[in-house]
Amino acid sequence: MDLGITGRRALVCAASKGLGRGCAEALAREGADVTILARTADEVARAASEIAAAAGRPVHHVVCDITTPEGRAAALAACPDPDILVTNAGGPPPGNFRAWDREAWLRAIDANMLTPIELIKATVDGMIARGFGRIVNITSGAVKAPIDVLGLSNGARSGLTGFIAGLARDVARHGVTINNLLPGAFDTARLRGMVALQARTRGVGEEVVLAEIRARVPVTRVGAPAEFGAMCAFLCSAHAGYVVGQNILMDGGQYPGTF
């Protein structure tokens, strides 16, 4: 299927690895003019080079911290007036809410709620003027089924979800869609870090923890970033104009509810 996004400008945040990179790879493969960003210079440069080689087209990159005003300015200077925006930022650390002070909460909200909102604010009017826009926010399956040790993420990302619910319906008539992608367990550095933490805490091997995670997923495995990227690319496509304000859960069937 031709997704109809050849030549569309795409800005993909936190895309040197993991789910962001999966999205960037899929968009580049479909012919989008992709710019990726991340904080670590060598990692983002290497990722851009590898994605470009696989897609057979240039991929631009910028080194910045997207959670800061300066980082957002640098990203938008590197990719002005994007047609496609994929927001993404590293999740806050796990823990017990009793240990989180006000600053911890503000950092989580700033990175995982306010940063996407600021990026949308900076780009959505241009999309409206051009009559086409696709915004995908990478959030978390914890929005649908909260995870006790991820309270910072639960709160910040749920706030973003509530905001998007109203905005998405306001801009849809202009050809601009906004949706959220909610990952479950995917093979990423964040998952591996959480596995290592659980293993140390419990005094067991990491493979034991991984096996337990796989057993909780009906498809009996964790997801691949390429699968996540394929869904993102479809939501960014010309065929997804009737998908508006949705929270699309990708968790291998782990969430047991109907709604």
Buried (B, 14 or more C-beta within 10 A) or exposed (E): EEBBBEEBBBBBBBBBBBBBBBBBBBBBBBBBBBBBBBBEEEBBBBBBEBBBEEBEBEBBBBBBBBBBEEBBEBBBEBBEBBBBBBBBBBBBBBBEEEEBEEEBBEBBBBBBBBBBBBBBEBBBBBBBEEEBBBBBBBBBBBBBBBEEBBBBBBBBBBBBBEBBBEBBEEBBEBBBBBBBBBBBBBBBEBBEEBBEBBBEEEEEEBEEBBEEBBEEBEEEEBBEBBBBBBBBBBBBBEBBBEBBBBBBBBBBEBBEEEE
